[in-house]
Amino acid sequence: MSEGLNRERWERIVAEPFVPANISGTTTLHVSAEYRVAAALEYIAGQLGEINMKLSKLVGKENTR
């Protein structure tokens, strides 16, 4: 997958509300659990990135470490 497509996918994931039951193409509970954890972690990382960018604007770059 190209970098542009990855970025578009990432932006779409972060922009939408997280849906933990959104599992497609998985067949076993073990795979489903792994997929759900990975999807949740990606969503959390995206949200934290958004929060970080917004806080950086409020605090100012000179005050960040």
VENDA-V750370 format. One record per residue. N is the residue number from 1. RES is the residue in one letter. PSI is psi in radians with two decimals (* if undefined). BURIAL is + if it has 24 or more other C-alpha atoms within 12 Angstrom, else -. D_LAST is the distance of its C-alpha to the last C-alpha in whole Angstrom. Layout:
n | res | psi | burial | d_last
N | RES | PSI | BURIAL | D_LAST
N | RES | PSI | BURIAL | D_LAST
//
This chain:
n | res | psi | burial | d_last
1 | M | 2.36 | - | 33
2 | S | 2.85 | - | 32
3 | E | -0.67 | - | 28
4 | G | -0.74 | - | 29
5 | L | -0.69 | - | 31
6 | N | -0.75 | - | 28
7 | R | -0.76 | - | 26
8 | E | -0.76 | - | 29
9 | R | -0.78 | - | 30
10 | W | -0.81 | - | 26
11 | E | -0.65 | - | 26
12 | R | -0.73 | - | 29
13 | I | -0.80 | - | 28
14 | V | -0.59 | + | 25
15 | A | -0.45 | - | 27
16 | E | 2.64 | - | 30
17 | P | 2.53 | - | 30
18 | F | 2.31 | - | 30
19 | V | 1.75 | - | 34
20 | P | -0.41 | - | 34
21 | A | 0.11 | - | 38
22 | N | 1.37 | - | 37
23 | I | 2.10 | - | 38
24 | S | 2.41 | - | 41
25 | G | 0.12 | - | 42
26 | T | 2.63 | - | 42
27 | T | -0.50 | - | 45
28 | T | 2.81 | - | 44
29 | L | -0.67 | - | 42
30 | H | -0.83 | - | 40
31 | V | -0.72 | - | 39
32 | S | -0.75 | - | 38
33 | A | -0.76 | - | 36
34 | E | -0.75 | - | 34
35 | Y | -0.75 | - | 34
36 | R | -0.71 | - | 33
37 | V | -0.78 | - | 30
38 | A | -0.77 | - | 29
39 | A | -0.71 | + | 29
40 | A | -0.72 | - | 27
41 | L | -0.68 | - | 24
42 | E | -0.75 | - | 24
43 | Y | -0.78 | + | 25
44 | I | -0.77 | - | 22
45 | A | -0.73 | - | 19
46 | G | -0.76 | + | 20
47 | Q | -0.73 | - | 20
48 | L | -0.64 | - | 17
49 | G | -0.74 | - | 16
50 | E | -0.78 | - | 17
51 | I | -0.76 | - | 16
52 | N | -0.77 | - | 12
53 | M | -0.74 | - | 14
54 | K | -0.71 | - | 15
55 | L | -0.64 | - | 13
56 | S | -0.65 | - | 10
57 | K | -0.65 | - | 14
58 | L | -0.77 | - | 14
59 | V | -0.65 | - | 11
60 | G | 2.51 | - | 11
61 | K | -0.51 | - | 8
62 | E | -0.34 | - | 8
63 | N | -0.05 | - | 7
64 | T | 2.73 | - | 4
65 | R | * | - | 0
//
